Amino acid sequence: MTMGRWNGVMNGNNRGESGFSLLEVLLALILAGTATAVLAFSYQQAVHLQKSVEGRVTAAVLGGSKLAELQEGSEPLDAGVFPVPYQRYRWAAREETDGNGRELIVLTVQWGDGNGATYQREFKAYRRLR
C-alpha cells in the first residue's frame, strides 16, 4: 500500500480540489464573532468594575480624612466639595445623639460616575472629648 499526497482523495473528492467549504468558513466566522462579542463584553465589565472600585476606594480615603477633621473639631459640621482633583466628590456632615447621649458625627460622601449614576457612602464616628 502506498501513501500519496493529500488531494482530497481520502474524503471521496477526487477532483483534486483543496480548501475550505462554505460551511467551514461560516462556522469559523460564527465562532470568531462569538468570541469577539464575549471578549468585548468582558472588557466593558472589567472597565466598569475598575471605575466602581476606584470610586469607592477614593470615597473611603476622602471620607476617613474628612471624618478625622470633623472629630477634632478643626472643621465645622457643614457640607462641601472636596478639593481638586476630587471635585466630583461631595460631603455633608450632621450630628446625632446616640442612645447613651454621646455625640455622633455622621458624614455622607457622594460622587457620580459621569454617566448619571450617583453613589454614596456613610461614615460614623463619635466626637472626640476635648
Buried (B, 14 or more C-beta within 10 A) or exposed (E): EEEEEEEEEEEEEEEEEEEEEEEEEEEEEEEEEEEEEEEEEEEEEEEEEEEEEEBBEBBEEBBEEBBEEBBEEEEEBEEEEBEEEBEBBBBBBEEEEEEEEEEBBBBBBBBEBEEEEEBEBEBEBEBEEE
